[in-house]
Amino acid sequence: MAFRKVLRRTAIVGGGAVAAAFSLSQLLEYRKKQARLAEVAAEGELQVPFADELPSRQAQLAALKNTEEFDVLVVGGGATGAGCALDAVTRNLKTALVERSDFSSGTSSRSTKLIHGGVRYLQKAIMQLDYEQVPLQYLMVKEALHERANLLEIAPHLSAPLPIMLPVYKWWQLPYYWAGIKMYDLVAGIQCLKSSYVLSKTKALEFFPMLKKDKLVGAIVYYDGQHNDARMNLAIALSAARYGAAIANYTEVVHLLKTNDPQTGKEKVCGARCRDVVTGQEFDVRAKCVINATGPFTDSLRKMDNQETQNICQPSAGVHIVIPGYYSPDNMGLLDPATSDGRVIFFLPWEKVTIAGTTDTPTNVTAHPIPGEDDINFILREVRNYLSPDVEGTVVSSRGRNTLSSFKVRRGDVLAAWSGIRPLVTDPSSKDTQSICRNHIVSISDSGLVTIAGGKWTTYRAMAEETLDAAIGAHGLSADPCRTVGLMLEGAKGWTPTLYIRLVQDYGLENEVAQHLASTYGGKAFDVAKMAQVTGKRWPIVGKRLVSEFPYIESEVLYAIKEYACTAIDVIARRTRLGFLNVQAADEALPRIVQIMGKELDWSQEKRTAELEAAKKFLYHEMGYRSRSEQLTKTSEINLDYQEVVRYKKRFYKFDKESKGFITTVDVQQVLESINVHIDENALHEILNEVDLNKNGQVEIDEFLQRRLSRPYTVGTVDIRSSKQEVRGLSSDGRNQQLMSAVKKGQVSDSRLAILMKAAEETLDMRGPVTVDRSGGGV
């Protein structure tokens, strides 16, 4: 045992020395690449045929159909496929790309949202004393860290550095983890985002107050990147289109085209028979080279080429969940390096919510992966292990001063959940996906089909460069050198950290909406703002929201169509991220989204109905709405004693004054107005919709009892049930203002109606009957 510890220490010290030596060489390499970029720039800037306006999808399809032969046809519109198309077109190759669904509809939109070098890969190789893997892992991490720096540079509006905390609960782990993280910094060299550092227990709790403090020794903080993955994927694809690539989503490959090589007599792949999924029309796309970048479906396309080919991918499912943003600080992630079953869990702030994940289990390939309840509960259990079950007192964050009590992650807090399928490269006989290296391979079949498989989001550009190098060599294509290092992506030009201020001043947008547009569209945010409708209010002047809790506005739906959105799912899942953030909010926004798209695309009523149903099905199965609904229904079926039933019914009938057996928004509005509380009609509709299980526009007594206030519901981070003394200590007006503010901002989780009715009831009870002398009666 002692000998094993010595070996580990030796590995750490030796690895650190190697990393330090390589960091010097990396500096020289960096300078060489900068010189190469300068040389490329000196040769002349790339032409951008569609700098002003993107060609429509119809124009792109026409280009696919009418072009006699492309140099390169890329199959697959994920990060790697879009990266290949961008690399190819900027080398002056005539380029086409087809995707059978939407860009980023698969794994590339379902990631952990990190741009990382893979700190855990180095740690795992050293921990397992697998010294043969250390050099390989080092090179993989080194490449990923270079790509991390490049991606943060070329899409600053979509990405940013993120500090991640690694809590330590044993003294001996502190120097061990510190050495490993420092190796990570050293490997990054000049491209290190910010040096890692150690925190004391007190400081760790100050930065991450939700952290479990029992036995906490301290923490280590390191830096990685974070991005909006679906939008980043789309930015890559749109950039390729700007430079002249013919790209089309909802265009599937029916079969590969082949021709006999006159020199060898062998069959060679020369294109693909494609089908427009929207219209059903089929056509041929001919190309000198076909690149297979289909992710988990890699082997399906390879078998179109050769039925006897051996599988090279083993799919692995990674599930993530979304919980409210108050479960993590605004700008600090958390890494659990050793879960109960050895998997790694991240706990990250993203888009004002908190993402937790991921799992890593073998799965079957499917276009519609569904998050399982077991995986959701596994993530919740691991999150609870690191969060304090009883955090009391006052917490100060950038969100303001919040009171926490009985702090616990609940199943009902899961706002959305999704599963992504990783295309891991492995031996077909291997069953343990956790030990698979996240590396990639480029292979060329006897018929010339080029396949890129494996890898990870961060290294998409390097994978694309390697793939194009191989394709050019194998097919004798005449091409320029790779130009994608430092090449700014869609929206990056014109973006500055203060761009949102101009949007507020020039267009009269809300501050939150303007920040969202700037961080989503970058320099193209002005185009979205120009399309925004006037609200008819004093402020904001323009920008009608799709749902009150989120900064997405209606003009984004119109702009999404220009970005090749064809379905309502494209809008809620990838052009905006509403479906990934809150399935209930996405469900409420769908009718308006379908209405806008239907008018713009001239959909029939049947088409609109079909779109709405398809989007609801997507949310129900793929975004965790089904699991959430079933779980809430199960947990709400709690036996009540007689006194509880009487109390809740009494509360219900204070709103149902006519004893109809149900309440509507009108009933609630009347009671609220009687206590001088005013709430937006749309917001009130959303509140009732949360408990309207049968979606008939009214809440029956049974529905109310099922979704009653039977557990600690939260307003912001104020626990109404557990903090009665604090809430009752407020004046009636103070409590109403606090409650209404939280409701309007969408900060109330679980049954907002129950909280609203409870607060209203207390106010009515406090007022009591008006005496005769005060009312002026009898005079």
N, C-alpha and C positions, 0 to 999 in steps of 0.2 A: 504494500500500500504506500509506504514511504517512498519507495523507488518510483512508483507511478506519479506521485506528487512532484518529485524531482524532475521527472521527464516533462511534466506539464510546464513547470517553471522554466525549464530550459527551452522548451518550445516557444514560450511567450517571449523570453529575452531574445532568443535567436530570431524569431519572427519579427520582433521590433527592429532588430539590427538590419535585417534584410529589407524591411519596409523603408527604413531610413535611407539605406543605400539607393533603393529604387526611386525614392522621392527626388533625389538629385537628377537621376536620369530622366525622370518624368518632367522636371523643369526644362531640360534641354528639348525633350520631345514636344512640350507645349510651345516653346519658342519656334521650333521647326514648323509646327502646324500653323502658327500665326504668320510665319513667313510665306507658307504655301497659300494661305488665304489672301495675303497681300498680293501675291503673284497672280492669283485667279482674278482678283479685283482689277489688277492692272490690265489684264487681257480684255476687259470690257464687261459691263454689267449684263446680267441675264435679261433677255427680253420677256416682258410680261404681257402677253396678248390680251388678257382679260382683266387688266388692272382696275378698270372702272366698274364693270358689271360682269357677274358670272353668267355664263351661258345657261339657258334653261335646261331642265332635264330632257325636254323634247329635242333640243338642239344637240345635247350630248348623245342621245340615242341615235339621232340622224348621223352624227359623226362616226359612231360605232358601225352603223349599217353601211355607210357610203364610202368609208376609207378602204382602199384596195388592199392594203396590208400595213399593219403596225409593226414596229420593231419589237415591242414588248406588250404582251397582254398579261396583266396581273389579275388573278382570281382571288378575291377576298378583300373586304374593305375594312378590316380591323386596323390596329396600329401598325402592324408589320406590313400588311398589304398596301396601305396608304403610304407608308414610308418608302416602299419599293417604287410606287408610282411617282412620288416626288423625286426620288433619287434618279429615276430613269429619265423623266422629262427634263430635269435640269442638266442632264448630260447630253441634251439635244437628241434624245431618242424619241421616236414617234410612239407615244404611250397610250394604252387603254387600261381601264380597270373596271371590273364588274363585281357586284356584290349581290347575293341573292336576297338579302334582307336590307336593313338599313346600315349605313356606316356606323361602326362601333356597336352594333346591336348584340354582339356576343360578349366574349370575355373582356374585351377592351373597355367596356363601360361598367364592368362589375368588379373592378379591382379594389384594393385597399386605399386607393388614391395617393399612394406614395411614389415618389421618384427617389429610388434608393439604390445604394451599392450592394446591399446584402450583408449587413453587419453580422447577421446570425450564421451566414455560411462559413465565415472565417472562424467564428466561435465554435461552431459544431465540429469542424475539421480538427481543431486543436483539442477540444474536450474529448473527442473519441480517439485521440492519439493516432489519427489517420494521416501520417506525415506524407504519404504519397499524394494525398488530396490537397495538401497545403499549397504547393505551387500553382496547381490548377485553380483552386479557389482564389488565390491571390490575384491571378491574372484576370479572372472573371470579375472580381470585385473592383480591380483597378479600371477595367474597361467600363464597368457600370458607373463608377464615380466620375469618369470623364464625361460619359453621356448625361449623367445627372447635371453637371455644370453646364453643358451645352443646352439642354432642354430648358433649364431655368433662364438661360440667356435669350433663347430664340422665341420664347412665349412667356414673357414676364407678367402678362395680364392674367394668364391661366395658372401660373405656378408661383410658388414662394417657398423659402426655407421654413422648416418647422422644427422647433426643439422637441425632443422626445426624452422623457424621463424613464430611467430604468431603476426602480426602487430596489433597495438591498435590505434583506432581513437577517443576514448572517455576516458577522464581522470578517470572516475569512473570504467572503465573496467580493468584498469591496475592492481590495487591490487586484483581484483576479479580473473582475469586470472592467476596472479602470484601465488595466493593461490592454485588454482586448479592444476597448473603445479607442484608446490612444493609437493602437495599430491602425484602426479604421481612419483616424485623422491623418496618420503618416502616409498611408496608401493614397489618400486623396491629394496629398502634397499641396501644391499651390492652388488647387481647386477645392480645398477644404472650405466649407461654407462658413463655419465658425468653430473655434476650438471647443472641445468637450470640457466639462468641468464637474467637480464633485460638490454635492450639497450636503450639509448637515441635516439631521432629522428635522430640526426647527425650520430651516430654510425650505426643505422639501415639502413640508406641510403648508408653508406659506405660499409656495408656488402651486401646489396641488392639494388644496384643503380637503378634498374628498377622499384622500388616500388613507388607508388603514394605518393607524399609528402604532398599534401593538407590535413590539419587537422590531420596529423599524430602526435600522441603523443609520441610514442616510440614502442618498440617491446619486446617480450619475446622469448627466444630461448631455446628449449628443444631438447633432443636427442632420436632418435629411430634407428632401424636398417633398412638397405636396402639390397636387394639381387636380383640376377638374377633368377626369380621364376621358369622358365621352366628348366633351367640347374640344379637348386637345386632339383627339383622334379626328374629329371633324375639321379642325383647323389644318391638320396635315393634308387631308383629302382635298379641302377647298384650295389650299395652296397649290397642290398639283394641278387642279382645274385652272387656276389663275395662270399658271405657266404653260397651259395648252394641252394637258392630258384630257382625254375623253373618258370621263368617269360616270358610272350610272349605278345607282342603288336599285334594289328590287329587280335585278337582272341576273337570272341564274344560269349556270352552265348545264345544259342538257346532256351533252357528250363532247368529247374532245375530237377535233378534226385531225386527220392524219394523211400523209402523202408518202409515196415511196421516194427515197433518196436515190437519184440516178447513179450516184457514185458508189454507194454501198449496197443498194438494193433493199435496205431496211426501212421500216416505217418510221416516220418522224412526225412528231406533233407539230401542227401548223396552224393552230387556232382552236376555236370552240364554237359549238352550236349553242346559242343563247336564247333565252326566252324572257320577254318583258312580263314580269309577274303581274303588273297592273292591267295590261291589255291582253295578255296571252299570246302575243305575236312572237314568232320565232325568227331568228336571223343568224347568219354566220359572221363571226369576227375572226379575220385571218391575221396571223402574226408570225414573225420569224422565231419568236421565243415566247413560251407560256410559263409563267411563274405561279406556282401553287403556294399561296399564303393564306390558307383557310383555317388555320388554328386547329381546334379540336377535330375538324373535318378533313384534316390533311390526308388521312388514309383513304377516305372516300374518293377524293379526286385522283389519288395515286392508283386506285383500283379501276378507275375509268381508263387509265392509261394501260394498266396491266393487272388483270384479275388475280394473277398468281403472286403479286408482290406481297412482301411480308410487312405487317404493321410496324410502324416505328414510334407511334404515339400511345401513351397510356394516359387517359384523361383522369384528372383529379378535381373533385368538387371543392370549392371554397365558398363558404357561406359567411355573409356579413349581416349585422343587424344595425338599425339606426334607433337611437334613443334620444330623449330631449337634450338640448345643449347644456342645461345646467348640471349635467353629470360630469362635466369636465371643464377645465379652464378654457378661456377663449383661445389661447395660443400656447398650449402645452399638451403634447401627446404622452402616452404611457405605453411601455413595452413590458409584457410579461414573458420572460425568456424561457420559462419552464412551467408549463401548465401541468395539470394532473395527469395528462397522458403524453406529455413531452412535446406538444405542439406549441407554437408561438402565437400569442394573442396581442394585437394592437388595439389601443383605445385612443381614438383620435378625434379632435374637433374638426368639423368640416361643414361649411355652409351653414353655420350657426346651429348645427346638431352635433351629435356624437356618434361616430362609427366604431363598432367593435367587431373584431374578427381577426383571423379567419380560421376555418377548418381546413382539413387536408385529407380527404378520403377518396378512395377509388370510386368511379362512377361510370355510367354508360353515357355515350355521346348523345346529346339531344339538343335541338334548337331552342327548347323551352325548359331550361332547368328550374326546378322548384326547390325553395329552401325547406328543409325538413324540420319538424318540431324538435327532434332530438338535437340537431345541430344548434338550433336557436337556444334551447335550454342549456346546452353545454357552454355556449358563449356567455350566457347570463350567469351561470355558476362561477365561471372563471373571473368575470368582471366583479362579482360580489366578493370574491376572495381578496381583491385588492382595494375595494372601496370600504370605507368605514360604515358599519351598520348603525352607528349612533353618533352622528356629528351634530353638535349643538352649539349655539352661539351665533356670532355674526361673522360672515365671510365677506371680504371686500374683493371685488374683481372689477374688470373693466365694464361689466354689466351693471355695476352699482352695488349697494349694500343689501345683502340678502340674508334672511334668517333661515337656518336649516334646522330641521328636527326630524327624528326618526327617518334618517336618510337611508333609503334602500331601493335598489333597482328592482322594479317589478315587471312581471311579464306583460302587463298592460301598458308599460312604457314603450314597448317596441313599436315604433311608428312605421317601420318598413323593414323588409328583409329580402335578401336576394342571394342567388347562388350563381357563381361563375365557374366555368370549366377551363382548367389550365391544360394546355396541350404539352404535357411533359414528355421529353424524349427518353425512352427507356427500352430495355430489353423486353420483348413480349412476354417472357416467362416471369418477369419481376412482378411481385404483388405489393411491395412496400413502397408507396409513392412518397412517403415522408423522407426517404433516404435518397431520392432522385435529385441529381444536380440540375438546377434551373439553367442549364446551358442550351445552346441551340446547335443545329446541324444544317448544312446546305448539301443537298444531294441532287444529282442529275441522272435521270433514268436513261436506259439505252435508246429510248425514242426522243430524248432531249427535254423532257419535262423537268423543269427546275423546281425543287421543293425547298422551302425554308420552314423549319419546324422547331418548336421549343422556344427557349429564351424567355424574356420577361419584358414588361412594358418599357422600363427605363432604357433598355438597349435596342429599342426598335430601329433607330437610325443606323447603328453599327451593323445590325443584322441585315438591313436593307442594302447597305454599302457592300457588304460581303457577298450578298446574293447577286447583286448586279455585276460585281466583278467576275463572279463565276459564270453568270449568264453570258456576259460579253465575250469571255474567253471561249466558252463552249460553242457558241453560235457565230463567232467571228463578226460581231457587231462593231460598227464604227461609232465610237462614243468618246465624249470628253471625260476628264477626271471627275470624281465625286465632288459635288459642291454644296452638300447639305450641312457641313459643319459651319455654324454661325449664320445659316440662312434663316431669316426671320419668317415666322409662320403667320397665317391669316390673323389680322388684328393687332399684331405686335407693333407694326409701324404706326407711329402717332400716339401710342399709349404712354402715359406718364402716371405716376401715383396720384396726381391731383387732377386728372382728366375729368373726374366725376363733378368737380366744382363747376366746370364750364357747362356741363349738362344741366346742372341745377340752374345756373344763371341764364343760359341761353334758351332753355326750353321750358323751364318751370316744372321740372320733375322733382319728386320727393327725394330727399337726400339718400335714403336707403335704396330706392329704385335706381338712382343715378350711380351709386356705388356698385350695385349689382350689374348694371349694363356695362360699366367700364371694365369690371373684372371678368365679364363673360365674352364681350365682343371686342374689347380693346378699342383701337382706333375706329372700328366699324360701328361703335355705339351710337354715333351721330346719325347713321343711317336708320337705326331702329327708332331713335328719338323723333326723327322727322316723320315717321309713320304713325306716331302715337296720337290718339284722339284727344280732343279737348274734354275735360272732365265736367265742365259746367260749374266747378267750385272756385272759390277764391284761391285755394291752394290744395293740392297741386293743380297747375294749369292744365297739364297734359299727363297722360299715363294712367289709364284705368287698370287696376289690378285684376288678375284672374281670380285670386282668393285673397282675402284681407290679410292673412298671416304671412304671406310670402311676397317678395318684391317683383314677381313676374307680372308683366303687363301684357295687355291684349295685342299690342303691335308686334310683340315677339312671335306671335303665331303667324302673322303675315310675313314677317322676315324669315321665319323657319321654312316657309314654302320656297323662298328664294334660295335657301340653303338645302334644297332637295328633300324637304320633309314631305312625305306622301300620305302619312296616316296620323291619327291622333296620338298613337303610341310614340311615334317619332318625336312629337312635341313634348309629351309629359316625361319621356324617359331620357332623351338625348339632346334635343335643342334646349329645353329647360331640364332641370333635374327634379322636378316636383314629385314624380313617381318614386324616386329613390329617397326622397326626404320625408314624405308623409303620404301614405296611400290614401288616407281619408280626404286630405286636402286635394289630392290629384283627382279623386273620384268626384268631388264637388265642382272642380274646374272643368271637367270633361264636356258637359253640355255646351258651355260657351265656346270652348275650343272647337268642337265639332261644328257649331253654328258658324264660326268665323271661317273655318276651312271650307265648309260646304258652300258658303257664298263665294269665296275666292276661286274655288276649283269647280264650281257649278255641279255639286253633287246632287243627286236625286234624293228624295226622302228615304228611299230604301237604302241607298248608300250611306246616308247619315246615320240611320238606325244601326246598320251593320258595323260602322266605324265605332259607334258608341259602345256597342256590345263587345266588340273585339278588345277595345281598350279596357273595359271593365273586367273582362276575362283575364287580360294581362295583369292587371293590378291584383286580382283575386288569387291567381295562381303563382305568378312569377315574382311579385313584389310583396308577398306575405300577407295580403289582405285576408285570405282564407284562414291562415293560422291565427291571425289576430282576432278575427271575428269569432272563430270557434273557441279560442282560449278565453276571450272575454265572456262569451255566453256560458262556458263551463264554470269559470270562476265566479260568475255573478249568481249562479244558482246556489245561494247560501241560505240555509234554513233560518228563518226569522221567528223570534218568539212573538207572542200575541201583542205585547206592548210595543215592540218595534214596528209591527205591521200597522197598528193603530196610529203611531206617531208619523210614519211615512205617508199613510193615506190622508191624515189630517193636513199635512203639508201639501199634498197633491191637490186636495179639494179647495185649498185657498186660491189656487189658480184656476181650477175647473169649477167656477162658481155656479154654472148651470147644471152640474152633475151629469155631464155628457158621457163620462167615462174616458175622456181623452182631452188633451190640451193641444193648442196650436200656438203659432207665433203671436197671434192676436191676443190670446189669453195671457200669455206671459208679458206682452208689451203693456197691456192695461194695468197689470199689477205693478210693474216697474214704474210706470208713469205716476201711479198713485203715491209712490214714495220718492218722487222727483228723481228717478234714475232713467237715463236715456241711453239707448244702445242702438247702433246701426241695424237696420232691418236685415241686411245680408248677413251680418255677424250673428244675429239671433237665429236666423235660419240655419246657419252652420252648426250652432250649438244644439239645436233640437235634432238636427240630422244625425248627430253622433249617437243618440239613444233611440232613434227611430229605426228599430231593427227591421221592420217589414217595409220601410221606405214608402209609406203612404201619406206622408206629410203631416202626421199627427202622432202624438205619443200617448199610448194607452196606459192605464194604471199598471198593467202587468209589465210593460216595458220599463216603466219608471221604477218599479220595485226591483226588477232584475238589475238595473243600472243605478241603484240608489247610492247614497253616500255611505257605503259599508266598509270603506277602507280609507287610508289617508290620501285623499285627493289633494292636488297641489295647485296653488296659484303662484306662478313664477316658481320660487323655491320656498314659499310660505305654506306650511302644512296647516290646513284649515282645522282638521280635527285635533291634531296634536298640539296646536298652538292657540287653543280657544282663548286663553287668558290674554294673549297679545292682540288677537283680533277684536275681542270684546272690549279691550281697553281703548280702542279707537272710538271716536265719535261716530254717530250714524253717518254723517256726511263723509267723514274720513274713510270709514269702511267701504262705503259705496264707491268712493273715488278710487280706492285701492283695487277693489274688485273689478270695477268697470275698466280700469286701465289695463289690468291683466287680461281680461276677456278680450278687449279690443286688440291687444298686441298678440293674441294667440298664445299666451304663456300658460294657459290653464290646461293641464293634462287630464286624461280620463274624462269623467262625466262633468263637463262644465255646467250642464243644466242643473245637476244636483247641487253644485256649489252655489249657483246663482239663486236657486229657489230657497236654499237654506239661509243665505244672507238676507234675502228679501223677507223671509218669514221672521227672522230675528228683528229686523227693522220694524215690521208691522207690530210685533209683540211689544217692542220697546215703546212704541207710540201709545198703544192702548186706546181705549175709547176717549173721545173728546168730551170734557165735562160741559154741562149746560152753561155755567157762568162764563167759560172761556169762549163758547160758541156764540154767545149773545142771545141764547134762547131765553124766553120768558120776559124779555124787555119790551 
